[in-house]
Amino acid sequence: MSKISANDVAQYFLVRDDQEDAETGISNLKLQKLLYYAQGFHLAIFENSLFPDHIEAWAHGPVVPNVYHAYKEYGRSAIPAPSPEGVTLCSTFGADQQEFLNEVYEVFGQFSAWKLRNMTHEETPWLEHEESAGIIPEEDLKQYFKTRIQ
């Protein structure tokens, strides 16, 4: 199976949210935090990255820059889901990856964008890199999230 991108994961969450018929939808801010939690827990559980894109510590928390820029036109509004016909989730993600992403969505998708933002502001990976607004190393994510699964 080829490596998936952060944008693939973002589209999965957007389609999943649409299937849940969420009232508020997923804003770019919320999407960024879902990507952060997915990457962090994937690193901790499976010992490898879910996607190769890097995460940076921005003012409002962790951000995958290329995904942010892909959806920034929506501002604070909900991002419309890509049509399920246009996203072939089963061929992009294996069953184990879908199960993992569904779990991340079920746990963290219930929170508002600002609640997720505030949660990340209390976590070591963002705290240690927010001053420099730099890349949060995967090793830092892995070590932090390992403490969350034990």
C-alpha positions in Angstrom: 0.0 0.0 0.0 1.4 3.4 -0.9 2.0 6.1 1.7 -1.0 8.3 2.3 -0.9 12.1 2.6 -2.3 14.4 5.3 -4.7 15.6 2.6 -6.0 12.0 2.2 -6.6 11.8 5.9 -8.3 15.3 5.9 -10.6 14.1 3.2 -11.4 11.0 5.1 -12.4 13.0 8.2 -14.5 15.4 6.0 -16.4 12.5 4.4 -16.8 10.8 7.7 -18.2 14.0 9.3 -20.6 14.4 6.4 -21.8 10.8 6.8 -22.4 11.6 10.5 -24.5 14.6 9.4 -22.8 16.8 11.9 -24.5 20.1 12.7 -21.4 22.2 12.9 -19.1 20.5 10.4 -15.4 20.6 10.4 -13.6 23.9 10.2 -9.9 24.2 9.1 -9.0 24.7 12.8 -10.7 21.5 13.8 -9.4 19.6 10.9 -5.8 20.5 11.8 -6.3 19.2 15.4 -7.8 15.9 14.1 -4.7 15.5 11.9 -2.4 16.2 14.8 -4.1 13.6 17.0 -4.2 11.1 14.2 -0.5 11.5 13.5 0.4 11.5 17.2 -1.5 8.4 18.1 -0.4 6.6 15.0 3.2 7.2 15.8 2.7 6.0 19.4 0.8 2.9 18.6 2.3 1.7 15.3 5.8 3.2 15.6 5.5 4.9 12.2 3.9 8.0 10.7 0.4 8.0 9.3 1.4 10.6 6.7 4.7 12.1 5.6 3.6 15.8 5.9 5.1 17.7 8.8 3.2 19.4 11.6 4.2 22.9 12.7 3.4 24.7 16.0 1.3 27.8 15.0 -0.4 30.3 17.2 -3.6 28.3 17.4 -2.0 25.0 17.8 -0.5 22.3 15.6 -1.0 22.7 11.8 -0.2 20.7 8.7 0.7 23.7 6.5 -0.2 22.3 3.1 -3.6 21.1 4.3 -4.2 24.4 6.0 -3.5 26.3 2.7 -5.8 23.9 0.8 -8.8 24.8 2.9 -8.0 28.4 4.1 -10.6 29.9 1.8 -13.3 28.5 4.2 -12.0 30.6 7.1 -13.9 29.7 10.2 -16.7 28.0 8.3 -17.3 24.3 7.9 -15.4 22.8 5.0 -17.8 21.0 2.6 -17.1 17.3 2.4 -15.8 16.0 -0.9 -18.3 13.8 -2.6 -18.0 10.2 -1.4 -18.0 9.1 -5.0 -14.9 11.3 -5.6 -13.0 9.8 -2.6 -12.3 6.1 -2.8 -11.7 5.6 0.9 -11.6 1.8 0.8 -8.8 1.8 -1.8 -6.8 4.6 -0.1 -7.0 3.2 3.4 -6.8 -0.4 4.5 -9.3 -1.8 7.0 -6.9 -1.2 10.0 -6.3 2.4 9.0 -10.0 3.0 8.6 -10.6 1.5 12.0 -7.9 3.7 13.5 -9.1 6.9 11.8 -12.7 6.2 12.9 -11.5 5.8 16.5 -9.6 9.1 16.3 -12.7 10.8 14.9 -15.1 9.2 17.5 -12.9 10.4 20.4 -11.8 13.8 19.1 -14.4 14.7 16.5 -17.0 15.3 19.3 -15.1 18.4 20.5 -15.4 21.9 19.0 -12.5 23.4 17.2 -11.7 25.8 20.1 -11.9 23.0 22.7 -9.4 21.0 20.6 -7.2 24.1 20.2 -7.2 24.6 23.9 -6.4 20.9 24.5 -3.3 21.1 22.2 -2.2 24.3 24.0 -1.7 22.2 27.1 0.3 19.5 25.4 4.1 19.2 25.3 4.6 18.9 21.6 3.0 22.3 20.9 4.3 23.9 24.1 7.9 23.0 23.3 7.8 24.4 19.8 5.3 27.3 19.8 7.9 30.0 20.5 9.8 29.1 17.3 6.6 28.3 15.3 8.7 25.5 14.0 8.2 21.9 13.0 7.1 19.5 15.7 9.4 16.5 15.3 7.8 13.2 14.9 9.9 11.8 17.7 8.4 14.4 20.1 4.9 13.5 19.0 5.6 9.8 19.4 7.1 10.2 22.9 4.3 12.4 24.1 1.5 10.2 22.7 3.1 7.1 24.1 2.3 8.6 27.6 -1.3 9.0 26.5 -1.8 5.3 25.6 -0.1 3.7 28.7 
